[in-house]
Amino acid sequence: MRSIDTRPDLAELLAGKEEVIFKKLESEALKAIEEDKADVIVLGSTTMHQSHAFLQQVLPVPVINPGLISYKLCEMFLETGLCHSERAFPAPQQPNDDLVLSRNN
């Protein structure tokens, strides 16, 4: 795991600093590939999603965009009818659906 020592703030990446941030990400990713023998790079935050296309073009390994992967996993679960294991995550003994529904209204 590597850090670019930059607060993960969407506004910061979109404030005209993309070139600086993208180069920091590229530099640390190359270190991970060369020094740590990484064979894939996973962006550590969805606030970095804008850098995915750039990094995919400049790096010699696949780059995983966590936001897109999460969306696609959700889509796959819905399409296939898969869900969590009720054995590992059983239904609560006393459901609080009314509590959740009242907060959303």
URNOR-V585534 format. One record per backbone hydrogen bond with DSSP energy under -0.5 kcal/mol. NH is the residue of the N-H (numbers start at 1). CO is the residue of the C=O. If there is no record, write none. Layout:
# URNOR-V585534
nh:NH co:CO
nh:NH co:CO
This chain:
# URNOR-V585534
nh:9 co:7
nh:10 co:8
nh:12 co:9
nh:13 co:9
nh:14 co:10
nh:15 co:12
nh:17 co:12
nh:21 co:17
nh:22 co:18
nh:23 co:19
nh:24 co:20
nh:25 co:21
nh:26 co:22
nh:27 co:23
nh:28 co:24
nh:29 co:25
nh:30 co:26
nh:31 co:27
nh:32 co:28
nh:33 co:29
nh:34 co:30
nh:35 co:31
nh:36 co:31
nh:36 co:32
nh:37 co:33
nh:38 co:32
nh:41 co:62
nh:43 co:41
nh:43 co:64
nh:48 co:45
nh:49 co:46
nh:51 co:48
nh:52 co:49
nh:55 co:51
nh:56 co:52
nh:57 co:53
nh:58 co:54
nh:59 co:55
nh:62 co:39
nh:64 co:41
nh:65 co:63
nh:66 co:64
nh:69 co:65
nh:70 co:66
nh:71 co:67
nh:72 co:68
nh:73 co:69
nh:74 co:70
nh:75 co:71
nh:76 co:72
nh:77 co:73
nh:78 co:74
nh:79 co:75
nh:80 co:76
nh:81 co:77
nh:82 co:77
nh:86 co:84
nh:89 co:85
nh:99 co:96
nh:100 co:96
nh:101 co:97
nh:102 co:98
nh:103 co:99
nh:104 co:100
nh:105 co:101
